[in-house]
Amino acid sequence: MLQFGDRTEFRIQKKALDTNKSCEDFVRKKKIQETLPGWRDKFLSYKELKKIVRLISTAPTLLDDSLEFGKGEAEFVYLLNNEIDKFNAFFMEQEEDFIILHKELQQRIQRVVDKWGSHGRQPSETYYKEEMEKIRKGIVDFHGKMVLLVKLQQCQLHRIG
């Protein structure tokens, strides 16, 4: 689950995303893996899928619709379905985490306004500014993770297509 206190290099990675238009370069250079190593096992297993495709495509064609050829196709479909299920489950989990984190940020803003805002219980411009700066950093991190997730999704789906 995402934690508000996570401090990753989103500002640097966002710049890398903006300048790195190619999904292949993005995946090859492992920008996401460097930033969020916990996401690594959520990527689709292209190597395994490619191995099966190569086996299917290089298998000799037999006149009697070889059972071996059908096994290869079935194995590929099975693995692909598992990979897609894994990918979808990951994105659903991330969506839930983002909703929770967004709500937490909103609540923090409200607490700061209620306590240290100009009409708060203990008005203090200094505390108000300090806390709002912390919240702004949290919002930037939140946005950075969302950008990385969208880029991951685009690249993974691009590679499937």
N, C-alpha and C positions, 0 to 999 in steps of 0.2 A: 504494500500500500504506500502511496505517496505520503511523505511527511512534510509539514511546512518548513521544518528546519533543514531539509536537504539543501546542501549548497554545492551545486555542480556548475560547470562552466558554460551555462546556457548562452551568455552574451557572446562568448567566443564561438560557440557552436552555431548560433544563429547566423553570425557573419559567414561562417563556413557554408551554411546551408544556402544563404543568399548568393554566394559567389560560386557555389558548386551546383550547377543545374542538372548534371547528369546523375541519374539514379545509380548507374553502374559505378561511377566514381564514388558516389556517396556510400554505397555498400562496400565497395572494394577498399576504400580508405578507412572504413569502419568508424565513421563519425559517431554513430549511435552507440556502437559497442564501447567506444572510449568514454562516452559521456554517461551512459547508463548500462553498465555491464550486466545488471540483473535482467535486462531485456534480451540478452543474447540467445537464450534457449527458446525464445518466443518467435524467432525468425523461422521462415520456411526452410526445410532441408532440401535445398536445390541439388546438392551433390548426390544425395540418395535418389532423388527423382530422376536426375540426369543419367545415373548409372542404369536405372531400369529402362529408361527410354532408349539408351544405346543398346542394351541387350535385346530389346524388342526389335529395334530397327536393323540390327546386324544378324538377327536370327535367320537362318535359311528358311525360305518359304517352301513349305511342303504342300503337295497337291491335296492332301486330305485334311486341311484346316487343323494343323498340328495342335494337340492339347497343350504342348509346352508354350506355344505362342499365346494361347488363351490365358495360361497361368501368369505369364509376364504382364499382360494387359490387366488382369485382375489384381495383381500385386501393385501395379502402378496406381490404379484407381483407388485401391484400399489405402495406400500410403498418402496419396493426394488428399483424399477425404479426411484422413487423420490430421494432416498438416493444416488443412483449411479449418477444421474444427478447433485445433490448437490456436490458430491465428485469431479466429473469431472470439474464442473464450478470452484471450488476452485483451482484445480491444473492448470487450464488454466489461471486463474487470477494470481496465483503465478508465473507461467512461464513468463507472461508479466511483472510482477514486477521485476523479476530477470533480464530480458533483459534490462529493463530501468536502474536498479541499476548497472549492469555491464557496460553499456555505460557511466554512470555518473562517475564510478571509472576510466575508461579509459580516460575520458576527464580531470579529476582531475590530473591524472598522467601527461598528456600532458601539462597542464597549469603549473605545478610545474617545469617540465623539461624546458619548454620555458622561464619561468621567472627566476628560481634560479639555473638551471643546469649549467654545466661548460661553455656552449656556449649560455646561456640564456641572456635576457635583463638586469637582475640584478644578476649576478652570486653570490651565497652565499652558501657555503657549510653547514653552520649552519641551515639556513632556509630550504634548500633543504632536509637535513636529518630529521628535525622536521616534515615537511609536508609529506615526504615519510613514516615516522613512523605512522602518522595518517592514511594514505592511507592503509598501511599494516594491521592496526587494522580493518579498514573497510573491507578489503578483507577477513580477518579471520572471521569476523561476517557474511559476505556474504556467505562464505563457510559453516559456521556453520548452517545457516538457510537452505541451500541446503541439507546438510546432514540430518537434522531433517525432512525435507520434504520428502526425499527419504525413510527414515526409516518409517515415517508415512504411506507413500504409500505402502511399503512392508508389514507392519503390517496389514493395513486395508484390503489389497487384500488377505493376508494369512488367515485372519479370515473369509473372504467370502468363500474361497476355502475349 
